[in-house]
Amino acid sequence: LASAFTAPRAHVGRVQPSMVAAKDMPGNTNPVGFFDPMGLSSGGSDETILWYRAAELKHSRVAMLACSGWLLNCFDVYWPGDITHGTPFSSLGSKPFEAWENVPYAGKIQMLMFVGLVEFLSEVQKPHYTKGGDMGLQCDPLGIYNQMSAEERITRQNRELNNGRLAMIGIISFFSAANVPGSVPAIPQ
């Protein structure tokens, strides 16, 4: 009722200047350059763009670890010792899916809880990466990145992103070859 006696307010459009341009972020390197065929980088706020980049970086890091683990497993490289009392790591098998199936349930839970803890810690750090903070868990206990020039830091970030993108293609190729025989001609059956 009280609102009937107040003057109407003109609608003020909210203008949010874009401070983050995906074209200017690390990862736009030759031979592809800037690649956004679906236009995802132009449809969101700064926080959205930073969230996309953080997701790409996290997926890249996971894919690099997954490719390394897959290859080590295929080449019969195992942790020393036993996974449980009297069961050596080498007994899990040299095929990655088979090895995962042979990991005891408690071991799978421990791995998943560790990954969940890492993800939780990366999300609660302040400032958050969508507000300009570091993306993911940035482990630099020796302060190496602080001693680099801006150009060298960009070069390293480009390397990490490009290696991660290749690892994402690699791990999906490994998964495809393991599940669909002949789907990846470069990987022998």
URFENPE-V350455 format. One line per field, one symbol per residue. psi: psi as a letter, one per 20 degrees, with the letter a starting at -180 (. if undefined). burial: 1 if it has 24 or more other C-alpha atoms within 12 Angstrom, else 0. A space follows every 50 residues. Layout:
psi: ???
burial: ???
This chain:
psi: ghihjqqqqqpopopoqphophhiqqinrqihbpomhikhiijrrghggh ggghgggghggghgggggggggghjlorqqaqhrojoqhiihqjpghggg hipqghggggghhgghgggghhhiqpqqhijjrqpaooomhikghhiqrh ghggghgggggghhghhggghhgggghhhnpihnhioq.
burial: 00000000000000000001010011100000000000001000001111 11111111111111011011001000000000000000111110110010 00100000000000000000011000001100001110000000000000 000000110111111011011011100000000000000
